[in-house]
Amino acid sequence: MPSRKIYVAGHTGMVGSAIVRQLQLKGYNNLLLRNRSELDLTNQSDVFDFIHHEKPDYIFLAAAKVGGIQANNNYRAEFIYENLMIQTNIIHAAWQAGVQRLLFLGSSCIYPRNCPQPIDESYLLTGLLEPTNEPYAIAKIAGIKLCESYNQQYGSDYLCAQPTNLYGPNDHYDLNNSHVLPALIRKVHEAKMRGEKTLTIWGTGSPLREFLHVDDMASACLYLMEQKPSEKLINIGSGEEISIRQLALLIIEVIGYEGELLFDATKPDGTPRKILNINRIKHLGWKSKITLREGIIATYQDFLANYRC
């Protein structure tokens, strides 16, 4: 197995780099890695030429245009176009080149805004999506259906993993375009450095979210590729949820900020509650290992070491 040729699409991002770390930890030493300047994944002919020439055994499709509520809402065209192009090019080229296994990374935002909790894989396409990230979610759903269609028509073995909210090393900390946890780390850090007496964050603080350290996610992805499960759509999560208010207070505690936390209720909250049903992956024998507190401490250390505000 360690000699298998494996292509990790998006290896410079938070998710892709975590998958590379996990593969290397497990002894996989034949990795195909190309950055954006070397391979434009939105260019169909370039992607086809690369995959047909290299003929990888496995592909981890972690490349995507990602961002938080504001980025998803402001750049709707880019989010649907770029993600559709990237995943369609890679999945079709993989099938044409005879790639044995492929794992497509989706997102928990594929599920309806108001579906029952915890969210089961069977809830896909049973209701309306969260409006703020609908273009991104539709692109991801298309990728899932593309994998499903190739599996049904051609007998391929393409998995679709839906991780919950991820965080960890190599994340983005842009206050306008990042996800909630890294954005909070930066906001709290800067408030502490400036000696600010109050810190205001978006929304009411009431939404409930589930968070998973990206190294746990990578461990789950490799586990799934090694297990060959019969179910091809599988949620990945921690099984624990926390309110945005509680999350902010935990980050404040870790960073040591002593000011008052305030909320701007005029800003959107997004989905009221989102926690995944992870029974499928639990029954396969996998579970997360990194606690939220441990993960935030490690992520803040990574922020201090690598990010310049």
Buried (B, 14 or more C-beta within 10 A) or exposed (E): EEEBBBBBBBBBBBBBBBBBBBBEEBEBEEBBBBEEEEBBBBBBEBBBEBBEEEBBBBBBBBBBBBBBBBBBBEBBEBBBBBBBBBBBBBBBBBBEBEBBBBBBBBBBBBBBBEBEBBBBBEBBEEEEBBEBBBBBBBBBBBBBEBBBBBBEEEEBBBBBBBBBBBBBBBBBBBBEBBBBBBBBBBBBBBBBEEEBEEBEBBBBBEBBBBBBBBBBBBBBBBBBBEBEBEEBBBBBBBBEBBBBBBBBBBBBEBBEBEBEBEBEEEBBBBBEBBBBBBBBBEEBEBBBEBEBEEBBEBBBEBBEEEBEE
